[in-house]
Amino acid sequence: MKHYAVIDTNVLVSAFLKWDSVPGLVMQAVFDGRIVPVLNEEILEEYRVVLNRPKFGFSPVRIAETLLQINRLCVMESDLVEIRESMPDPKDIVFYAVALAHGKTVETHLVTGNVKHFPETPVVVTPRQMLDLLG
């Protein structure tokens, strides 16, 4: 069974920092096809910008290869749901909006290490909860 998920940038960064971690296992599930990443151009651009921050020191080649692979595996969601709930970080809205929009056709989760930044709903899960859903 395929699981669809919007992967918050903090999960991707955490996986880059420590591949042998729960976020790393989530990204491994993406790369082996058990999780289909759902995103749009804005999310892809945020991945690119954040991963290239000098403070992380990630290899540009590793970043490019990872983003290319994510782009090959993903479902691009062009529709966005209007979000009425207030959120602490306006940059998080697009992640939630994409998850809700794609969730109209197939169950879709938003995987984040910052669940408190989003409305309390079964759509929003931690990396550990996503792994539990995979079984």
N, C-alpha and C positions, 0 to 999 in steps of 0.2 A: 504494500500500500504506500502510495506517495503522500507525503505531508508537505503542504505549502506553508511557507513562512517568510515574513519580512524580517530580515536580520538587522537589528540595530547596530550602528557603527561601533558601539562599545563592546559588543560581542566579537566583532571582527578584529578590533584592536587587541582585545584580550587574547584571542587565539594567536595573533601574530606575536604577542609578547611571550606566551607560553602555550605551545602547541599541545603539550601533555596536560590539558586542563579540561574542565567541563565546556567552556566556550570552544576550545580546540576540537573536542569531540563533536560539537554541533557543526562546526565547519567541515570536519571530516565526513559527517553525514550528508552535508551539502555536496561535497566533491564525489562521494560514492553514490549519489542519486537517491538517497532515502529522504532527503529534504530538497524540495524545489524552491529556490529562492525567488521571491516576488519583489520587484522593485520598479522604480521609474528612473528617468534620467537625473532627477534631483538627488535621489538617494545614491545613485552611482557616482555622481559628482562629489557628494559629501564623503563617500568612502575614499575617493581619490585624494581629496584635499586633506582629510584627517590623517590618512596613512602616510602622506608625504610630509607631515610636520617634522621639522628638524629634531624636535625633542625626542622623537621615537628612534630615529636613526635606522629605519627599515631600509632594506636594499631596494632601490628603484626597480631593479629587474624582478625581484620577488613581488613587489606591489603590482607591476604591470602584468605579470603572469597570473597572479591571483585574480585581478580584476577581469582579465580576459576570460579566465575560466568561469568566473561567476557570470559574466555576460553571456557566455555560451550556454550555461545551464539554466538561466533565469527565465521567468515569465515577466514580460514588461507589462505593467498595469498603467494604462493611460487615463482611466477614470479616477477621480478622487471624490470621496465622500466629504461633504461639508462637516467640519468638526465644530460642535457648539460648546463642548466642554473646555474649560480653561486648563492650560497646561503650563508648568513652570518654565519650560524651554520651548519657545515657538518653533525652533528647528526640529523638534520631535513630532510636530503635527503631521508632517508628510508621511512619516513611518506609519502612524496610526491610520491616517486617511487611506493609504495604499492597502493596508491590511483589511480594513473594513470594505473597501471597494472590491477587492478580489474575493473577499469572504461572501459576497453576494452570490457567487457561482459555485464556490467550493470552500470547504472549511480551511481557513487560513489563520495562522497565528502571527503575532508580533513577538519575537524573541529578544529580550532586553535584560541587561543587568540592572536597569533602573526602573523597576516596575512602579515605583512611587511617582514617577514622572508622567504616568498614564492613568486614565480612568480604570477603576477596578472592574475588570471584565474577564471572562474566560479566554478572550482573544489574546490578551497580554500574558505572556508566560516567561519565566526565567529560563536560562539555558538548561538547568537541571530538569525543570518541568518538561521542556521540549524533549529531552532525552527519554524521560519517563513515557511520554506519548509515543515515542518510537518503539517502545517495548523492549 
